[in-house]
Amino acid sequence: MAYGISGLGRSAGHTWALFCDWCAASDRSSLPATPSTLAEFLDHHPAAVATQRRRVSAVNAAHRSRGMAEPGRSVPIRLALAERRRERLTEIRGCAASIIDGILSSGWPYGLFGRRDALILTLVSAGLTYRDISTLRRGDIEVAGPDLIVSGLHRVTPTMLGSYGESGPVSVYRRWAQLQSMFDRSASISMLREFLDPDRSPSMSESPVVTAQHAEEPLVVRIDRWGYTPWTPEPLTVQSLSALTRAHLNGRPAAHRPRTLWTTNDPDSAVLQGAEPGRSGFVLDNAYYEHGIRARRDAHIRLAELDDRFDDINDRVDDLLRTLVDILDEHDGWDRGDC
């Protein structure tokens, strides 16, 4: 029995001793303890919510002092101690499964945003807070059969979410992991478009391996309207996660339109062609790069005289400053009574 934990107060020490005794009597490990062990302990020792919270805090402190994962940080334990949040989560789970099933996972750029958003809704439905999701790293996710293990504590099951098959937690995670694996190889937009083509996007039975080099990168990242992610991946903020989730739950998700590209008929303007949802209606024409070269050449010609113009402006500014100094000097002379 591991009673001797330094740093615990008297009350927490008594709680920890009670927990250790119960674990020894029921043949369970107290250090480290699993979330299910802590949940059973609370179930066998009913008390007011405030008392249960103190018990969880004591067990967490004992694990934290030894550098171990805190079992009380698991989603089931936190939900057991937060009735209002548990009720809200029940409402979210009631509609999230159908929303996830309807989110596009192919086509450009719908599939790019759709795969990320589906994973966010899955994690929210599992009970993770927006702050939890924002701080998740790619190395925090493990696949255990049909379940996801998040940070070694949270088990996300299809039964919990009411999502199975292609809408199940593992399938949703793997689709996003596919794209992140491509980001690791510095995939271009054209490569992503081809990969997300509904007729060519392959299925993946296994999750891409996350290397140690990328394990500490954010799990859900910011994507700009053109489909680019920052060179150094940046996690979505708590506010962005909240707004994105509310938009999907309210049936008003952002409309991510394809990029506007040049056309052969009108090189000086961008024409938005119609595209069916989930399909991109844009193809780069053969003169795409010629348009860019011509634009750079025209800019070089038009801006060639800027240096001379800036020099002229600087000379005029110097003249104005000298005139202003003369006026100020003359004004000072009047104040002193000089004639």
Steps between C-alpha positions, in 0.01 A plus 500: 500500500637837398401723789815709516436770245673825582325830437149382593314687773346325797152466346638391163728255679203333672317478166804349333536243780133406456551456127811285552318277751208451260735417210687247714175336613368478142836390355549812285798723444488831686813649344453531215123467505286482190198727445271196530652415841438853624145492363428174686647647818266800478207270425576287809535810720197722422515855627412857410645633175732737692639208700553290187685787336735522800562127476582524130731795568687299765549201269610730218748677728653169608554400137622845400766498773641181346484631144219261404187559295212626716204259480258769613561696180320239291174602338274254688627622838461866408150442364400314814581813699339753263127445455432802276784409266376141488155617394645727233714215367193277472337763278809527281529125456136486395568688177877482445496150352273599209698820446829311481345252257399788271833686500684464169834321521592525132511772237696825510506682733195347669678180598792686657286699743246219534751244626634739761155617613370144527783414738431811708130408532599144593728620780241751624236225506742282697499760777832676443494872563606753240815564701576127503464483123706813440792357697489150350808385310511247221686256721215508754273282284514120491273252324382200701273293276182703440591749776721805526720551804562869562796603718504153652188587705196559283353203314272605215273214394243473218235405756569816697443719194243297311731511195610188316674406175621795297363737764664316789777666703783292351392561139459873564845521658669301224361723226649809666824314579533423128510871420740582782731230368495677165572835669812335646624446146434865407215405271395769254144617451482313169605177676234547767236573236590182316503298822156632601344430162191287578592259222859450611514544877609162641372341816746427777462209739793608715587837648807673357796476736575825683875537524673640808584811296130582458355348819506834683319691224137608559232247412246749362657791317401829345424496126464819299228551241731387219565165665848579633623416847781703661855377436522449876162340588287718727220353714149635482421727792231424756285778353536362145415148613191626682380705202562215254313249716202733550482566126475128422252431779281789383508378141697800372855380434735722300477464122851425375507589132770385260780742416439743216747435218589675174325394180627510140214719384555774754859509634452830682208390717412200710184314404329277751367194322217297649591183681287233651537452878789268565647553150742764379414668169839663442788397280821696449532588131825478307550878505482525881872561546516730196241724668716518811816583306319770303362653819847515656645657183227762488555582866874537441436749220240700691708519818833574334472876567406465866856558625519836322159598629593411858821703469299801379258459793791487746647822353166678531461380861848635583409839347179514704688414820759773440221752436325392820821538702551854361144593599548365852831685541339823386213447745747447787670829409173690530437345842841629623432846364778483238470746210 
